[in-house]
């Protein structure tokens, strides 16, 4: 059995080691895989992207335990759902509807509140152990309508344009936008397009790889997760173009507009 961990804990403290220890106490045979622990605190868009871009690469019935914003309220219930034969566990903090917009089926809860981090971990470990014993069935669990997030993973679509937000900046400072290739092609409908970037940079074609352009040249491509990415070949797109994570009160400065004609 595989359990993945995704969190905003960083690596300077022992939170992740403690999480693994608690899980291994209940499930000593489990394989634990770290997805990412450097999620920017409270950045649901980034966490949603990291989860969605990774979870389908695992065997069926892999459990993805998301510890991001694990205790958003004084007490928080553990939520569970299944998407594409993958089990997702997380707090009721809006992440599920944000990440799996249009794909989210029934969501369940263990009905127990956790008052602190250790309680949350022990409840998660017990839940996973019992869930495995029931052959990954949600029978006996109560359905729940999860909390909604303040924003969404989908871009803002108009008849002749799309406005995208930054949802991830990787260590090479490549910038990931909240639009997939299928969404882009659907709204493009065979039309010509212009991607308007800061600094009067305008692109009218999608590259297949970074090497399609010369060094220090701006490009756009669809990454391995299927999302549109803004990059500079052997450069730092985020810093040089001024593209940062979207913030609720500053979204106008973080948008990348795609125009169709």
N, C-alpha and C positions, 0 to 999 in steps of 0.2 A: 504494500500500500504506500502511496506517495502523498505527502502533505507539502504544499508550497506555503511560504510565508512572504507577505508583503506588508510593509509598514513605513511609518514616518519616524522611526526611532533613531536613525543614524547608527553609527558604529562606535561612537566614543564611550557609550555606556554598556551595561551588561543586559539590557532588556531582551535582546534577541537570544542570548545564551540561556537566560531564565526561561523564555518561552519554549525553547527546544528541550530543556531539562524537564519541564512540566509535561510536555507531550510524550517524551520518552519514558517517563514514569508509568503512564497509562498504556503506551503503545511502543514497547521496546523494539519491535521489529520494523517500525515504520522508517521509510526513507524521507528525509526532510530536505527540501530544495529551497534555497533563498531566491526569490524573484528580484526584490529590490528593497533596501531599507533606507534609501536616501530620498524618499518622497518629501517634497517641500511641505512642512506642516500646514494642515488645513487646505491643501491644494487638491480638491477632489478631481478636477479635470486631469491632472497629471497622474493621480492614482488610478483613475478609471482607464486611462490610456495604457498604463503599465500592465494592468490586469487584463484588459481586453486583447492587447497585442501578444500576450504570452499564453493565456490559459488553454487555447485550442491545440497547443503543441504537446500536450501531455496525454497519457493513456486514459481511457474511460474510467470514471469514478475516482479520478484524482481529486483530493480535497484541497481547495485553495482557501487558506485561512488568512483573511485580510485584517491586520491589526491596526491599520490606519484609522486615526480618530476613533479609537476603540471605545472610549468612554466620553461621548459627546455631552452626556447629561449626568447628573448625580448618580443615576442608575440607568443601565442600558441592557436591553435584551439582545441575545444572539439570534441573527437571522440566517436562514438557510434556503438555498434554491438550487435548481439544476439547470444548466444551460449547456447545450451540445454535449450531453453526457459527462459534464464536469460539475463537481459540487462546489458551490461558493458559500463561504461562511463569513459574515461580517457584522458589524454593529448597525443599528438602525439610524444611519446618519445621512441617508440620501444617496449613497454610493451605488446601490443596485439599480434604481431607476435611471440614474445618470449614465452608468456604464452600458447597460443592456436595454436602452430605449428601443421599444418595439420588439424586443426578443424575450423580455422577461415574462416568465410564466408565473405559476403559483409560488408564493414566498411563505415560509413557515418560521415559527419561533419555538424555542424551548420553554418560553413562558417564565423564565427565571431572570431576575435582575442581578447584575454584578455591580458591587459598590466600589471595587478597586481593580487594579491590573491583575493581581494574582487570582482573584475570584474569577475574573473573565477568562484567564488562561485555563484554570481548572475546569470551568464549565465547558469550554471548548474541547478540552481533552476528553472529558466524559461524554460529551455529545458525539464526538467522532468515534469513540470506542463503541458506544451503543448503536450508532448509525451503521457501522460496519457489521456489527453482530446481527442487525436486521436486514442484511444484504442490501444496504443503501436504499432503504424504503423510508418515505416520510410518514408512513402510517402512524397515527397516534399523536402527531404534532398539530398544533393549532395554526390555521392560516392567519396571515396578517397582511395589511396593506402598509408597505414600507413608507417611511418619510420621504418626501420629495426634496430634491436638491434645488438650490437657488438658481442654478444654471443648467445647461445641458451640453452633451457631447456633440450634438448636431450643430452645423453652421446655420447662419441666418440666410434663407434663400428668398430671392426676389425673381421676377420674371427674367431679367437680363443680367443678373449679377448674384454673387454669393459672397457673404462676408464671413471670414474664418477667424478663429482665435488660436493663439498659441497654447498647446496643451502639454508640450514636453520640449526640453532642451537637453540634448545628450552631452556627453563629456567632450565631444568634438565641436560643440556649439552648433550642431545642426538643429534646425527648428522644425518641430512637427506641428502641423495644423490639424484642426478637427474636421477634416473632410477625407473620406475614403475615395479610392479610385472609382468604385461603382457609383457612388453619389455624384462624383464629378462628371462621369460620362452620362449619367442619367439627365442631369440638368444641362449639360453642354448640348446634348441632342445633335451632335454633328457640327455645331457652330464653331466659328473662330473664337479665340479667347485671348484675354490679356490678364496676366497676374501682376497686380500693382503692389510693389514693395516699397518700403521707405527709401528715401534718397533718390527718388525718381528712377528707380530700377524697375523696368517693365519686361516681363518674359511672355513670349507667345508660343512656347513649345515646352514639352515635358521631356526631360532626359531619361535615358535608361540606366545610366550609372554616372558616378562623379567624374569618371575619366572622359565623358563625352565632351567636356569643355576644358579649356586651358586652365592652368593654375591661377588661383585668385579670381576666378570668374564665378558669378552668381548663377545658380541653377535651381530647378525644381525637379523632383522625381517622386515616385511613389515608393515608399520604403518596404521592407520585407513584411511589415504588418499591414500594408495596404493603405497607409495614410500619406497624404501629401507632405513632403518635406522640403524646406528651403535650406539650401546649403551653399557653401563657397568651396570650390575644389582646393583642398589644402589650406583652407582659411577658416575664419570663425564668424559664421553668419549671425549668430545672436548679438555679439558685441559690435560687429561692423555695420550691421543693418539696424541695430537698436530694437530688435524683436525680443520682448520679454514675456513672461507669463501674464496671462490676462488677469485683471483684477476687477471686481464688480463695479467700482466707481471710476475706473480708468480704461474701460474696454475700447473706447474710441481710439486710443493710442496703440492698442495691441492688435487691431484688426488688419487682415490682409484681404484685399478685395479682388475678386475674379470677375471680370466683365465679359459678356458674350455678345457677339454681333453676327 
